[in-house]
Amino acid sequence: MKSIGYYAKRLGEGTKTMFKRLPFAFYILAHPFDGFYELKNDPRRHNLPGAVFLFLVLALTSILKRQLTGYLFTEPFAQMNLNIPYEIAVAVLPFILFIIANWCFTSLMDGDGKFRDIFTATAYSTIPLSICNLLAIPLSNFVTISESGIYNFIVAFGYVWCYGMVFIGMLVTHQYTVKKAIATAILSIIGMAVIAFIIVLIAFLVTQVTGFIIQLYTEISFRINE
């Protein structure tokens, strides 16, 4: 039986490898086509733990942006109503839904990318959004209302850059033409809506069934104790 020390050593080595490979993400930002191609095809660039880490960074920067943004650019008392699970879901869940939907459709449309490739490419594509979130925080505390266009530009630029990277990542990962990539992106967005609807429907049904069971149990307990 392998000792705890063995697994701790393996974990340490894996973490070291993850952080060693993460700087390649900045190469992807500068050279997205070559970068995504290497990310998929070069075993030395594969970094699934790093992809998970980048999603955690996105969630963290989104929470920081909500809590530390200047009062001129946030809702009153927003910092006092922080819901961490909700903020994480808002930041990361759309990308997870895209990954699932894109994998479903590209599996039927001769896409070359595996689920791992789509997940990693999408995670690396979120870096611009994380960077712009961090840039927007100090900026929001210095600019005035008349200069709000600068802040809004930084925030919007982060989303545009991020979505552009997601598109290029999908195009390179699946070896699609531009037209086919656009069609797949549209189908993936529709798929996201369908998946979200199914999740909401299941959650609603589970809530209803749970409420019925609790109500039934309460009624039976009340009758027994009469």
C-alpha positions as CSV (number, residue, x, y, z in Angstrom):
1,M,0.0,0.0,0.0
2,K,1.4,3.4,-1.0
3,S,2.0,5.9,1.8
4,I,0.5,9.3,2.3
5,G,4.0,10.7,1.6
6,Y,4.0,9.2,-1.9
7,Y,0.7,10.8,-2.8
8,A,1.9,14.1,-1.3
9,K,5.0,13.9,-3.4
10,R,3.0,13.2,-6.5
11,L,0.7,16.1,-5.7
12,G,3.6,18.4,-5.2
13,E,5.1,17.3,-8.6
14,G,1.8,17.8,-10.3
15,T,1.4,21.3,-8.9
16,K,4.9,22.2,-9.9
17,T,4.3,21.0,-13.4
18,M,1.0,22.9,-13.6
19,F,2.6,26.2,-12.7
20,K,5.5,25.5,-14.9
21,R,3.2,25.2,-17.9
22,L,0.9,28.1,-17.1
23,P,3.1,30.9,-18.5
24,F,2.4,29.4,-22.0
25,A,-1.0,31.0,-21.6
26,F,0.5,34.4,-22.2
27,Y,2.1,33.1,-25.5
28,I,-1.5,32.1,-26.5
29,L,-2.7,35.6,-25.9
30,A,0.0,37.0,-28.2
31,H,-0.1,34.1,-30.8
32,P,-3.6,32.6,-30.4
33,F,-3.6,30.4,-33.6
34,D,-0.1,28.9,-33.0
35,G,-0.7,28.8,-29.2
36,F,-4.0,26.8,-29.4
37,Y,-2.5,24.5,-31.9
38,E,0.4,23.7,-29.6
39,L,-1.9,23.5,-26.6
40,K,-3.8,20.7,-28.3
41,N,-1.1,18.8,-30.1
42,D,2.0,19.2,-27.9
43,P,2.0,16.9,-24.9
44,R,4.3,19.3,-23.1
45,R,1.6,21.9,-23.2
46,H,-1.3,19.8,-21.9
47,N,-2.3,21.3,-18.6
48,L,-5.8,20.2,-17.4
49,P,-5.1,21.1,-13.8
50,G,-4.0,24.5,-15.0
51,A,-7.3,24.9,-16.9
52,V,-9.2,24.2,-13.6
53,F,-6.9,26.8,-11.9
54,L,-7.7,29.4,-14.5
55,F,-11.4,29.0,-13.9
56,L,-10.8,29.4,-10.2
57,V,-8.8,32.6,-11.0
58,L,-11.8,33.9,-13.1
59,A,-14.2,33.2,-10.2
60,L,-11.8,34.9,-7.7
61,T,-11.3,38.0,-9.9
62,S,-15.1,38.3,-10.4
63,I,-15.7,38.2,-6.7
64,L,-13.0,40.8,-6.1
65,K,-14.4,43.0,-8.8
66,R,-17.8,42.8,-7.2
67,Q,-16.5,43.6,-3.7
68,L,-13.8,46.2,-4.5
69,T,-15.3,48.1,-7.4
70,G,-15.7,51.8,-6.6
71,Y,-19.2,52.9,-5.4
72,L,-19.8,54.9,-8.6
73,F,-19.8,51.7,-10.6
74,T,-21.7,49.3,-8.4
75,E,-25.1,48.9,-7.0
76,P,-25.8,50.4,-3.5
77,F,-25.0,47.8,-0.7
78,A,-23.9,45.2,-3.3
79,Q,-20.8,44.4,-1.2
80,M,-23.0,43.6,1.8
81,N,-25.0,41.0,-0.2
82,L,-22.2,38.8,-1.4
83,N,-23.2,35.3,-2.3
84,I,-20.0,33.4,-3.2
85,P,-21.6,30.3,-4.8
86,Y,-23.8,32.6,-6.9
87,E,-20.9,34.7,-8.0
88,I,-18.8,31.6,-8.9
89,A,-21.8,30.2,-10.9
90,V,-22.3,33.5,-12.8
91,A,-18.6,33.8,-13.6
92,V,-17.8,30.1,-14.6
93,L,-21.1,28.3,-15.4
94,P,-21.7,30.0,-18.8
95,F,-18.2,28.7,-19.9
96,I,-19.0,25.2,-18.5
97,L,-22.3,25.1,-20.4
98,F,-20.5,26.2,-23.6
99,I,-17.9,23.4,-23.2
100,I,-20.6,20.8,-22.8
101,A,-22.8,22.1,-25.6
102,N,-19.8,22.6,-27.9
103,W,-18.5,19.0,-27.2
104,C,-22.0,17.6,-27.9
105,F,-22.3,19.4,-31.3
106,T,-18.7,19.0,-32.5
107,S,-18.9,15.3,-31.8
108,L,-21.6,15.1,-34.4
109,M,-19.9,17.6,-36.8
110,D,-16.5,15.9,-37.2
111,G,-14.7,18.1,-34.7
112,D,-11.1,17.1,-33.9
113,G,-11.2,18.2,-30.3
114,K,-11.8,16.0,-27.4
115,F,-13.7,17.2,-24.3
116,R,-10.3,17.8,-22.5
117,D,-9.1,19.9,-25.4
118,I,-12.3,22.1,-25.4
119,F,-12.1,22.5,-21.7
120,T,-8.5,23.5,-21.7
121,A,-8.8,25.9,-24.6
122,T,-11.9,27.6,-23.1
123,A,-10.2,28.0,-19.7
124,Y,-7.1,29.6,-21.3
125,S,-9.4,31.9,-23.2
126,T,-10.8,33.4,-20.0
127,I,-7.4,35.0,-19.1
128,P,-8.3,38.3,-20.8
129,L,-11.5,38.5,-18.7
130,S,-9.5,37.9,-15.5
131,I,-6.9,40.5,-16.4
132,C,-9.5,43.2,-17.3
133,N,-11.4,42.4,-14.0
134,L,-8.2,43.2,-12.1
135,L,-7.5,46.3,-14.1
136,A,-11.1,47.6,-13.6
137,I,-10.9,47.4,-9.8
138,P,-8.3,50.2,-9.2
139,L,-9.6,52.2,-12.2
140,S,-13.1,52.3,-10.7
141,N,-11.8,53.9,-7.6
142,F,-10.0,56.7,-9.4
143,V,-12.1,57.8,-12.4
144,T,-15.1,60.1,-12.1
145,I,-18.5,59.7,-13.7
146,S,-17.4,61.9,-16.6
147,E,-14.6,59.4,-17.2
148,S,-16.7,56.3,-16.8
149,G,-16.3,55.5,-20.5
150,I,-12.7,54.4,-19.7
151,Y,-14.0,51.9,-17.1
152,N,-16.8,50.6,-19.3
153,F,-14.3,50.2,-22.2
154,I,-12.0,48.1,-20.1
155,V,-14.8,45.8,-18.9
156,A,-16.3,45.5,-22.4
157,F,-12.9,44.9,-23.9
158,G,-12.3,42.0,-21.5
159,Y,-15.5,40.3,-22.7
160,V,-14.8,40.9,-26.4
161,W,-11.2,39.7,-26.1
162,C,-12.3,36.6,-24.1
163,Y,-15.1,35.6,-26.5
164,G,-12.8,36.2,-29.5
165,M,-10.2,33.9,-27.9
166,V,-12.9,31.3,-27.3
167,F,-13.9,31.4,-30.9
168,I,-10.3,31.1,-32.1
169,G,-9.7,28.3,-29.7
170,M,-12.7,26.4,-31.0
171,L,-11.7,27.0,-34.6
172,V,-8.2,25.7,-34.1
173,T,-9.1,22.9,-31.7
174,H,-11.6,21.4,-34.2
175,Q,-9.8,22.3,-37.4
176,Y,-12.9,24.1,-38.7
177,T,-13.3,26.7,-41.4
178,V,-14.5,30.1,-40.3
179,K,-18.1,29.4,-41.6
180,K,-18.3,26.1,-39.9
181,A,-16.9,27.6,-36.7
182,I,-19.5,30.3,-36.7
183,A,-22.3,27.8,-37.3
184,T,-21.0,25.6,-34.5
185,A,-20.8,28.6,-32.1
186,I,-24.4,29.5,-32.8
187,L,-25.5,25.9,-32.2
188,S,-23.4,25.8,-29.0
189,I,-25.2,29.0,-27.7
190,I,-28.6,27.4,-28.5
191,G,-27.4,24.2,-26.8
192,M,-26.4,26.3,-23.7
193,A,-29.9,27.6,-23.5
194,V,-31.4,24.1,-23.8
195,I,-29.0,22.7,-21.1
196,A,-29.8,25.6,-18.8
197,F,-33.5,25.1,-19.3
198,I,-33.2,21.4,-18.5
199,I,-31.2,22.2,-15.3
200,V,-33.7,24.7,-14.2
201,L,-36.6,22.3,-14.9
202,I,-34.9,19.4,-13.0
203,A,-34.1,21.7,-10.1
204,F,-37.8,22.9,-10.0
205,L,-39.0,19.3,-10.1
206,V,-36.6,18.2,-7.3
207,T,-37.8,21.1,-5.2
208,Q,-41.4,20.2,-5.8
209,V,-40.9,16.6,-4.9
210,T,-38.8,17.4,-1.9
211,G,-41.5,19.8,-0.7
212,F,-44.2,17.2,-1.2
213,I,-42.2,14.6,0.7
214,I,-41.5,17.0,3.6
215,Q,-45.2,18.0,3.7
216,L,-46.3,14.4,3.6
217,Y,-43.9,13.4,6.4
218,T,-45.1,16.4,8.5
219,E,-48.7,15.4,8.0
220,I,-48.1,11.8,8.9
221,S,-46.1,12.7,12.0
222,F,-48.9,15.1,13.1
223,R,-51.5,12.3,12.6
224,I,-49.4,9.8,14.6
225,N,-48.8,12.2,17.5
226,E,-52.5,13.2,17.8
